[in-house]
């Protein structure tokens, strides 16, 4: 009598959309089964084994925000900057998941905040802006993440934060010195904020020096993407018809001159605290 051998059932990795075999280490890391993962490691399982798409167990744990599994894998020698087939590192995955605990752990273990990018890779900072976790955004900024890393599909991190109405992420980027008028095919962050009709974002961007007269590739102002009569439309039209005050323009000029050093340099200036507070956009 011949026994039927059941083929291993393929394991689905996250939301990437492809089926591929995963080892038990991959599965335990993805599911957050720390006890099982530790037993597998103690029994000699490799923590750097890769699947056909170059995904490591550390990628699996990071994309699900499984902090304890991330710690176990790193303690066992997992490569902190391993790349999958798309070039993403575990830090990219943790930022995508919006897991501040995993992000901090990976950074503490030396993960690169500015890995070399390919046409298929997004930076950890951009992933954090997509997920909308301002804490993750600030963490990678504090470690020196490039504020102007450009993605062909998304633009800069500021473009992404505004396109997804992540106000706190946008504020963290602007306070860190991100270029408020950076363009993607002539689209600025202000155009993205206008499409979303977010008045809070629109006002903040203008206060940081956004050019309300910038036009996209179709010659449209940001106000053209707002509904006539809406609060967003009224806000932008007012800014178009009434230039910023000299006081506001001086604030923007000082911040632009200080760039990414602004928040550290301002408190050291020999000027009244209230003026420092104003220059800090608080």
N, C-alpha and C positions, 0 to 999 in steps of 0.2 A: 504493500500500500504506500503510495507516495503522498507525503504531507505537503499541503500548500503553505508556502512561505509568504506571509503578507509583507508587501513592500512598505518601507517607512513612509509615513504620511508627510508630505512636504509641509514645511513650516512657513507661514506667511510673515514677512518682516515688515512690521509697522504699516505705513500707508504708502510705501514706495510703489507698490503695484506689481511686484514680480515675485514669482514663487521660486524658491531655491532651498536646497538642503541646509539645515543648520545642525550643529552638534548639540549634545546635551548641555554643554557649557553655554552656548549661545542662548538656548531656550531658558535655562535657569537665570541667566543674567537679564534677559528680556522680561521675564515674569517676576523678577524680584525675589526669587527663591534663594535667599542668602545662605541658608543652612545647607541646601542641596549643592549650591555652587561651591561652598567651602569644602564639602566632602569630595566633590569632583576634583578640586584643586589638590587636596591632600592625597588623593589617589593617583596623582600624576598627570591629570589632564592639562593640556597646554592652554594657557590663557591668551596666547597670540595666534591661535588657529584661525584661519580665514575661510569664509564661504566663497562660492564662485564669484560673488560680486565684491570680494575683498572686505566684507564686513567682519569685524572682530567682535568678540563678546563685549568688549568695552564700548563699542558703538551701540550695541543692543541695549546695554544698561543705561547709557547716557540718553538715548532717544526716549526712554521711558521714565527718566528721572529717578532711577533706582540707585539712590546714593550709597546704600550699604554695599550693593553689588559692585559699584564703581570702586569703592574703597578696597574691597577684597581683591579685585582684579589688579588694581594698581600695586597693592602690597605684594602681590604674587609676581609682579614684573611685567604687567601689561604695558605695551607701548602707548604712551600718552598721546602721541601725535600720529597714530596709525591712520592711513588713508583708505577710504573705500573706493569703489570703482568711479564714483563721481568726484573724488578728491576731498570729500568731507572728512573732518577729524572728529573725534569724540566731543571736543569742545563745541564744534558747530552743531552737533546733535543735541547737546545739553542746552545750548542757547535756543535752539529750535523748540525744544520741549518747554522752555521757560523755567527750567529747574535751577534756581539760584544756588541751592546746596551743591548740586553736581558741578555747576560752573565754578564755584569757589574751590571745591576740592580739586578739580582738574587744573585750575590756575595755580593752586598751591603746589601741585606736583610738576609745574613747569610747562604746562600746555602753551603753545604759541597762540597769541591773539591775532597775529597777522600771517597766517600760513600762506604759502604761494597759492595763487588761485588759477583755476582753469576756466574755460568757457562754461563749464557745468558746475562750478563751485561758487558758493556764496560765503562771505566772511562770517565769522562768529558774531560780529557786531550787527551785521545785516540780518542774520537769523534771529538775534535777540529782538531787533526792531519789528520783525514780522510777528514774532510771538507776543510782543507787547509787554514784556516784563522789564520795567524800567530799572529794577535792581540789577538784573543781568546786564543791561545796557551800561549802567554805571560801573559795574565790576570790570568789564572788558575795557572801557574807556580809561579807568584808573590804571590799567596795566599797559596802556599805550596803544590801544586799538586805533587803526587809521580811520579818521572820520570821513574821509573822502573816497574810500575804496568804491570804485564804480562797477556796478553790475549792469550788463547790457539790457537785461529784462526789467530790472527794478530801479536803476539809478543809484543814488547814494543812500546811505542809511536814513538820512533826513527825508528823502523822497518816500521811502518805505514807511517811516513812522507816520507821515502825513497822509499817505494813501490809505492807511489802516486806522486813522484817527487815534493814534496812540499819543495823546497829548504829553504825558509824562516822559515818554521816550524822546519826543521831539525837544522838550525843554532841556533834558539832560544833554542832548547833542548840541543844542545851541549854546548852552552855558559852557560847554567844553570847547567851543570855538568852531563848530561846523559852519561851512560856507552856506549861508542862507539862500544865496542866489545861484548855487550850482545848478546846472541844467542837464537834462536828459532829452536829447532831441528838441532842445529849446524849452521843454517843460521844466518848470521850477517846482519846488515844494509848495509854493503858494498856489500854483495851478491844481496840484493834488488836493490840497486842503479845501480849495473852492469847490472842486467836484464833490467833496463830501459834505459841503455846507457847514463846516465846523467853525463857528465864529470865534471860539476860544483859540483855535489854532491860527486862524487868519490874523487875529489881533496880535498874538504872540510873535508870529513871523514878521509882521510889519514893524513891531517894536524892536525886533532884532535886525532890522534893516532890509527886509524883503522889498524888492522893486515891484511896486504895483503896476508899473507900466511895461513890465516884461511881457513879450508876446511869444506864443508857441509857434510851431512850424506852420500853423494855419493862420497865423496873425491874430490869434485870440488872446485877449487879456484874461487874467484870472476871473475877473468879474463876469465875463461872458459865460462862465460855467455855473453861475448861480442863477437861481430862479428869481426873475424880476419881482420885487416886492418882498422878498424874503429878508430875514435879518442879515444873512451872509452877504446878499447883494447890496443892501444898504450900507453895510460896513465897508465893503470894498469901494463902492462908488464915493463914499465920504472921503476915504483915504486918497482916491484919485483926484478929487476936486480940492482937497485941503492938504497941502504939503505938511510934513511933520514940522513941529516947532524947532527953533534953533537949539533949544535945550535938548530935545530928543535926538536931533542930528549929532550934537556934540557927544551924547552918550554912545551912540552907534559908532562914531569915529574912534572914540577911546577904546571901545571893545574890539573894534576891527584891528586897531593898531596892536593891542595886547594879544590878540588871537587866542591860541590855546592856553596861554599863561594867565589869562584874565582873572580867573577866580583866585589864583594864588597871589597874583601881583597886586590886586586892588586893596586888600587889607593892609598892605605895606606902605601905601601912599600916605603922605602927611596931609590928609584932608579930613574934614568932619565925617563922623560915622554915618550920618544921614546921607551924605553924598556918596559914600562907598556903597551903602545899601541901594541907592538909586542906580548907580553904575552896574551893580550886580544883577539888575533886573529881578529883584526880589519883591 
